[in-house]
């Protein structure tokens, strides 16, 4: 038991006292059974009682092993809900029931084999039934495998905002082995099969480190060169000194005169926030917008808006 505990501890798995007691009980029964069996091999008993007693001892060993597995199936399945899988919230009750059913089936089969009961016909029927169930539950099995792949790849976790196939956007609320619960921004929950998520293109907005700020700032065409450069320099200073933007090489920054349009001289402001939080992004945009207004007023110019010039001539001038 000390060796088992040390091995599980190396795997970062903590076992409860109830698990230790169950393992100790099973191991004790097996040790006593093997000891009695060894004594019987040394002593010379009549053949018939020895064969019967061997089968009894084998039955005790089989019952001890499978009863231990049966009682430990719940704690071992519950490891899926430990802190190591804190991002995955799964319903494990059905997994425990399936595990216990399988252990019970194999235990009964092993016990009948000890007493040399022919169960070949029954096993054939079970095999046919199993094949039928496998065909009927192939979608479930596909979702189980896809769910394991999604968890191993760690493409998303509970609480992440994701976009699926470039259309649906929502927040992951629960990840099960069969489906994933995603609540859209319209507050409608959607249960998406894991097999669809496994083959879909998933954008995880929560994994980004920055948010992009891209603005085109139009100044009136009548702005002088000095006025345009004054606004540009004020925005460059705000970019480098405000503390709102990431200034590393991984996040490019650009503040330039982009060009001329029909009604404006356009400046471009391109940068990345140093925090991916959406509320912080709104605050950064607010401070930047106020800074643009301040810089434009300080340069004694104006923001442009789309205009169109219409020349009017009198009818007499056209015909005269």
C-alpha positions as CSV (number, residue, x, y, z in Angstrom):
1,X,0.0,0.0,0.0
2,X,2.9,2.3,0.7
3,X,4.3,1.6,-2.8
4,X,0.9,2.2,-4.4
5,X,0.5,5.5,-2.5
6,X,4.0,6.7,-3.5
7,X,3.3,5.8,-7.2
8,X,0.0,7.7,-7.2
9,X,1.6,10.7,-5.5
10,X,4.3,10.8,-8.2
11,X,1.4,11.0,-10.7
12,X,-0.1,13.9,-8.7
13,X,-3.1,11.8,-7.8
14,X,-4.4,12.0,-4.2
15,X,-6.3,9.0,-2.9
16,X,-8.8,9.2,0.0
17,X,-8.9,7.1,3.1
18,X,-11.8,5.1,1.8
19,X,-9.9,4.1,-1.3
20,X,-6.9,3.1,0.9
21,X,-9.2,1.0,3.1
22,X,-10.7,-0.8,0.1
23,X,-7.4,-1.5,-1.4
24,X,-6.1,-2.8,2.0
25,X,-9.1,-5.1,2.4
26,X,-8.8,-6.6,-1.1
27,X,-5.0,-7.1,-0.7
28,X,-5.5,-8.8,2.7
29,X,-8.1,-11.2,1.3
30,X,-5.8,-12.1,-1.6
31,X,-2.8,-12.6,0.7
32,X,-4.7,-14.9,3.0
33,X,-6.1,-16.8,0.0
34,X,-2.7,-17.3,-1.5
35,X,-1.2,-18.3,1.8
36,X,-3.9,-21.0,2.3
37,X,-3.4,-22.2,-1.3
38,X,0.3,-22.5,-0.6
39,X,-0.3,-24.5,2.5
40,X,-2.6,-26.9,0.6
41,X,0.1,-27.4,-2.0
42,X,2.6,-28.5,0.7
43,X,0.2,-30.8,2.7
44,X,-1.1,-34.0,1.1
45,X,-4.9,-33.9,1.2
46,X,-7.2,-36.3,-0.7
47,X,-7.6,-35.3,-4.3
48,X,-11.3,-34.6,-4.4
49,X,-11.5,-32.2,-1.4
50,X,-8.4,-30.4,-2.6
51,X,-10.0,-29.6,-6.0
52,X,-13.1,-28.4,-4.4
53,X,-11.2,-26.2,-1.9
54,X,-9.1,-24.8,-4.7
55,X,-12.2,-23.7,-6.6
56,X,-13.5,-22.1,-3.4
57,X,-10.3,-20.3,-2.9
58,X,-10.2,-19.2,-6.5
59,X,-13.8,-18.0,-6.2
60,X,-12.9,-16.0,-3.0
61,X,-10.0,-14.4,-4.9
62,X,-12.2,-13.5,-7.9
63,X,-14.9,-12.0,-5.7
64,X,-12.3,-10.0,-3.7
65,X,-10.7,-8.6,-6.9
66,X,-13.9,-7.7,-8.7
67,X,-15.7,-6.4,-5.6
68,X,-12.7,-4.1,-5.0
69,X,-12.8,-2.9,-8.6
70,X,-16.6,-2.4,-8.2
71,X,-16.3,-0.3,-5.1
72,X,-13.3,1.7,-6.5
73,X,-15.0,2.5,-9.8
74,X,-16.7,5.5,-8.3
75,X,-13.6,7.2,-6.8
76,X,-11.5,6.6,-9.9
77,X,-14.2,8.0,-12.2
78,X,-14.4,11.0,-9.9
79,X,-10.8,11.8,-10.8
80,X,-12.2,13.3,-14.0
81,X,-13.7,16.1,-11.8
82,X,-10.5,16.8,-9.9
83,X,-8.5,20.1,-10.0
84,X,-6.4,18.7,-12.8
85,X,-9.5,18.9,-15.0
86,X,-10.9,22.1,-13.5
87,X,-11.7,23.5,-17.0
88,X,-13.9,20.5,-17.8
89,X,-17.2,20.0,-16.1
90,X,-18.6,16.6,-16.8
91,X,-21.5,14.4,-15.6
92,X,-19.7,11.2,-14.5
93,X,-22.6,9.3,-13.0
94,X,-23.3,7.5,-16.2
95,X,-19.6,6.6,-16.6
96,X,-19.6,5.1,-13.1
97,X,-22.7,3.0,-13.9
98,X,-21.2,1.7,-17.1
99,X,-17.9,0.8,-15.4
100,X,-19.7,-1.0,-12.6
101,X,-21.8,-3.0,-15.1
102,X,-18.7,-4.0,-17.0
103,X,-16.9,-5.1,-13.8
104,X,-20.0,-7.1,-12.7
105,X,-20.3,-8.8,-16.0
106,X,-16.6,-9.8,-16.2
107,X,-16.7,-10.9,-12.5
108,X,-19.6,-13.2,-13.1
109,X,-17.9,-14.6,-16.2
110,X,-14.7,-15.3,-14.3
111,X,-16.6,-16.9,-11.5
112,X,-18.4,-19.3,-13.8
113,X,-15.1,-20.1,-15.5
114,X,-13.7,-21.1,-12.1
115,X,-16.5,-23.6,-11.7
116,X,-16.1,-24.8,-15.3
117,X,-19.6,-23.7,-16.3
118,X,-19.9,-23.5,-20.1
119,X,-20.9,-20.0,-21.1
120,X,-19.7,-20.0,-24.7
121,X,-23.3,-19.7,-26.0
122,X,-24.0,-16.9,-23.6
123,X,-20.8,-15.1,-24.6
124,X,-21.8,-15.5,-28.3
125,X,-25.1,-13.8,-27.5
126,X,-23.4,-11.1,-25.6
127,X,-21.0,-10.5,-28.5
128,X,-23.8,-10.2,-30.9
129,X,-25.6,-7.8,-28.6
130,X,-22.4,-5.8,-28.1
131,X,-22.0,-5.5,-31.9
132,X,-25.6,-4.3,-32.2
133,X,-25.1,-1.8,-29.5
134,X,-21.9,-0.6,-31.0
135,X,-23.7,0.1,-34.3
136,X,-26.6,1.8,-32.6
137,X,-24.3,4.0,-30.4
138,X,-21.7,4.9,-33.0
139,X,-22.6,8.6,-32.8
140,X,-22.2,8.5,-29.1
141,X,-18.8,6.8,-29.4
142,X,-17.7,9.3,-32.1
143,X,-18.7,12.2,-29.7
144,X,-16.8,10.5,-26.8
145,X,-13.6,10.3,-28.9
146,X,-14.0,13.8,-30.2
147,X,-14.6,15.1,-26.6
148,X,-11.3,13.5,-25.5
149,X,-9.5,15.0,-28.4
150,X,-11.0,18.5,-27.6
151,X,-9.8,18.2,-24.0
152,X,-6.3,17.0,-24.9
153,X,-5.8,19.7,-27.5
154,X,-7.0,22.4,-25.0
155,X,-8.5,24.5,-27.8
156,X,-11.0,26.1,-25.3
157,X,-12.0,25.9,-21.7
158,X,-15.0,26.8,-19.6
159,X,-15.5,30.6,-19.7
160,X,-13.8,31.2,-23.0
161,X,-15.5,33.2,-25.7
162,X,-15.2,31.3,-29.0
163,X,-16.5,31.6,-32.6
164,X,-17.4,28.5,-34.6
165,X,-17.0,28.3,-38.3
166,X,-16.9,32.1,-38.6
167,X,-20.6,32.4,-37.7
168,X,-21.7,31.5,-34.2
169,X,-20.1,33.3,-31.2
170,X,-20.7,32.4,-27.6
171,X,-19.2,31.6,-24.2
172,X,-18.3,28.0,-23.2
173,X,-20.3,27.1,-20.1
174,X,-19.7,23.3,-19.8
175,X,-17.6,20.6,-21.6
176,X,-18.9,17.1,-21.4
177,X,-17.6,14.0,-23.1
178,X,-20.6,14.0,-25.4
179,X,-21.4,17.6,-26.1
180,X,-20.3,21.1,-25.2
181,X,-22.7,23.8,-23.8
182,X,-22.1,27.2,-25.5
183,X,-24.3,30.1,-24.5
184,X,-24.5,32.7,-27.3
185,X,-24.5,36.4,-26.7
186,X,-28.2,36.2,-27.2
187,X,-28.3,34.2,-24.0
188,X,-29.6,31.1,-25.8
189,X,-27.8,27.9,-24.7
190,X,-26.6,25.6,-27.5
191,X,-25.5,22.0,-27.0
192,X,-23.0,21.3,-29.8
193,X,-21.9,17.7,-30.4
194,X,-18.2,17.3,-29.8
195,X,-17.7,15.6,-33.2
196,X,-18.8,18.8,-34.9
197,X,-16.5,20.9,-32.7
198,X,-13.6,18.6,-33.4
199,X,-13.9,19.2,-37.2
200,X,-14.9,22.9,-37.0
201,X,-12.6,25.9,-37.2
202,X,-12.8,27.4,-33.7
203,X,-11.6,30.9,-33.0
204,X,-10.8,31.4,-29.3
205,X,-11.0,35.1,-28.5
206,X,-10.0,34.5,-24.8
207,X,-6.6,33.2,-25.8
208,X,-5.5,36.5,-27.4
209,X,-3.1,38.7,-25.5
210,X,-4.1,42.1,-27.0
211,X,-7.0,43.8,-28.8
212,X,-6.5,45.7,-31.9
213,X,-7.4,49.4,-32.2
214,X,-7.7,50.6,-35.7
215,X,-9.1,54.1,-36.4
216,X,-9.2,56.4,-39.5
217,X,-9.2,60.0,-38.4
218,X,-10.4,62.4,-41.1
219,X,-9.3,66.1,-41.0
220,X,-10.8,68.7,-43.3
221,X,-9.0,69.3,-46.6
222,X,-8.4,72.9,-45.7
223,X,-6.1,71.8,-42.9
224,X,-2.5,73.1,-43.3
225,X,0.4,70.7,-43.2
226,X,1.5,72.0,-39.8
227,X,-2.0,71.3,-38.4
228,X,-2.1,67.8,-39.7
229,X,1.4,67.0,-38.3
230,X,0.5,68.5,-34.9
231,X,-2.5,66.2,-34.6
232,X,-0.4,63.2,-35.8
233,X,2.4,64.0,-33.2
234,X,-0.1,64.3,-30.4
235,X,-1.5,60.9,-31.2
236,X,1.9,59.4,-31.4
237,X,2.7,60.9,-28.0
238,X,-0.6,59.4,-26.6
239,X,0.4,56.0,-28.0
240,X,3.7,55.9,-26.3
241,X,2.9,57.6,-22.9
242,X,-0.7,56.8,-22.1
243,X,0.2,53.2,-20.9
244,X,-2.9,51.9,-22.8
245,X,-1.0,50.2,-25.6
246,X,1.5,47.3,-26.0
247,X,4.8,48.8,-27.3
248,X,6.7,45.5,-27.9
249,X,7.8,44.3,-31.3
250,X,5.0,41.6,-31.2
251,X,2.4,44.4,-31.3
252,X,3.1,46.8,-34.2
253,X,2.1,50.5,-33.9
254,X,1.4,52.9,-36.8
255,X,0.3,56.5,-36.6
256,X,0.7,58.2,-40.1
257,X,-1.0,60.3,-42.6
258,X,-2.8,57.7,-44.6
259,X,-3.8,59.7,-47.6
260,X,-6.3,62.0,-49.2
261,X,-9.9,61.4,-50.0
262,X,-12.6,63.5,-51.7
263,X,-13.4,65.3,-48.5
264,X,-10.6,64.7,-45.9
265,X,-6.9,64.3,-45.0
266,X,-7.0,60.9,-43.3
267,X,-4.7,59.8,-40.4
268,X,-4.5,56.2,-39.4
269,X,-4.1,55.0,-35.8
270,X,-3.1,51.3,-35.5
271,X,-2.1,49.8,-32.2
272,X,-2.8,47.0,-29.7
273,X,-4.1,47.2,-26.2
274,X,-1.9,45.7,-23.4
275,X,-4.9,44.0,-21.9
276,X,-7.4,41.7,-23.8
277,X,-10.3,42.5,-21.5
278,X,-13.3,44.0,-23.3
279,X,-14.1,46.5,-20.6
280,X,-10.5,47.7,-20.7
281,X,-10.7,47.9,-24.5
282,X,-13.8,50.2,-24.2
283,X,-11.9,52.5,-21.8
284,X,-8.9,52.7,-24.1
285,X,-11.1,53.7,-27.0
286,X,-12.8,56.3,-24.8
287,X,-9.6,57.9,-23.8
288,X,-8.3,57.8,-27.4
289,X,-11.4,59.4,-28.7
290,X,-11.2,62.2,-26.2
291,X,-7.5,62.7,-27.1
292,X,-8.4,63.0,-30.8
293,X,-10.9,65.7,-30.0
294,X,-8.4,67.5,-27.9
295,X,-5.6,67.3,-30.5
296,X,-7.9,68.5,-33.3
297,X,-9.0,71.5,-31.2
298,X,-5.4,72.3,-30.2
299,X,-4.3,72.3,-33.8
300,X,-7.2,74.7,-34.7
301,X,-8.6,72.4,-37.3
302,X,-11.7,70.3,-37.7
303,X,-12.8,66.7,-38.2
304,X,-14.1,66.2,-41.7
305,X,-17.3,64.5,-42.8
306,X,-18.4,63.4,-46.2
307,X,-19.4,66.4,-48.4
308,X,-20.4,67.0,-51.9
309,X,-20.1,70.3,-53.8
310,X,-23.1,71.2,-56.1
311,X,-22.7,74.1,-58.5
312,X,-25.9,76.0,-59.3
313,X,-26.5,78.1,-62.4
314,X,-29.5,80.1,-63.3
315,X,-31.6,79.1,-66.3
316,X,-31.0,82.4,-68.0
317,X,-27.2,82.0,-67.7
318,X,-27.4,78.6,-69.2
319,X,-29.6,79.7,-72.2
320,X,-28.2,83.2,-72.6
